[in-house]
Amino acid sequence: MKKIALMMLAAMLLVSCGASKKVATKPVATYIQPGADLLNAPNVLRAWAMGVSDSEMTAKKKAVVSASSQLAQMLNSAVKTTIDDYCVSLSEGEVAKSKEYLSQKTNLVSEQVLTGARPVFDQWEPKDEKGMYRNYVVLELSGEEFIKKLFEAMNDAQASNVKVDEKLLNELFLKAVNAGK
């Protein structure tokens, strides 16, 4: 009985010694980049970027170029998804010519729309201890504006004998724009 009592006492001492050791945890500091909260807007493509330089203008140029590049990639992805999904709904005979036609028109309109991307956020941080400026930019492309310009471009091409279901194309494009938000 004494052996059991001693073993239980030893076990309790070991457990209590382990329980008294607490692991010190530091709170995790979270920093949200300025403007990043603006990225999830419906029916628009928005890209966030930051430029860093010892010159204010260079920092802004870097941010705008980076955001424009991201917008181009996002738009390209949305257009590709839209065209692929749209062509699934067509008959085999119409797929090739519709895909080529839509690709040509979307490439033309994409270039025009990308140059018209508008800034919805532009914020500076003053020089830091290293003498660098930071510029945060969010650029936006309206999905509805893109599709409107695409339909205008298709209507201008009267010579084409490709019929496009504008309502379906619009729905598919906005679905691709909003995917993953």
Secondary structure as UniProt FT lines:
FT   HELIX           2..20
FT   TURN            34..35
FT   HELIX           36..38
FT   TURN            42..43
FT   STRAND          44..53
FT   HELIX           56..88
FT   HELIX           92..115
FT   STRAND          118..125
FT   TURN            129..130
FT   STRAND          133..142
FT   HELIX           143..156
FT   TURN            158..159
FT   HELIX           166..178
FT   TURN            179..180
//
